[in-house]
Amino acid sequence: MIRMILLAAVLVVLGGCSSWHNPNIVDQDEAKKILARDTDFCNRMTGQQVPIKAETDDAPPEPTTYEAEFSEDYASAVTFDQCMQKRGWVKD
């Protein structure tokens, strides 16, 4: 759960104030539903593909540096953006 909150916070910070839209969806109510579904999907995929910190099953987390944390955050944001773009979404 903490991973998802951290990931969401990172994506908000790195994503800035831009918003997503899908030019293939005309109905805005439907677009909001699909956006929520796709955002959830891409958050889950990003969490699976980009490890947060150096956590393993039962081992304690390894110490990280600012650079390592930034690179993880950047990788998460890039992976999320790529997932959304593959699903037809474009940033404003």
C-alpha positions, 0 to 999 in steps of 0.5 A, a space after each residue: 500500500 505504501 508503494 502505491 501511495 509513494 508511486 502516486 505521489 511521485 507521478 503527480 510531482 513528476 507529471 506536473 500540472 498536465 492532464 491526460 486526454 484520449 482523442 479517440 474517446 468523444 464522450 467525456 463521461 466515458 473518458 473519465 471512467 476509462 482514464 481512471 481504469 487505465 491510470 489504475 492499470 498503469 500504476 499497477 504495471 509500473 509498480 511491478 516493473 520498477 522496484 521502489 527502493 531496494 526492497 526484497 522479500 525478507 531482507 531489510 532495505 538497502 540504503 539509497 542515495 538521492 541519485 538512486 531515489 531520483 532515478 527510481 522516481 524518473 523510471 517510474 514516471 517514464 514507465 507510467 507515461 509509456 503505459 498511458 501512451 500505449 493505451 491511447 492517452 496524450 498529455 495536454 
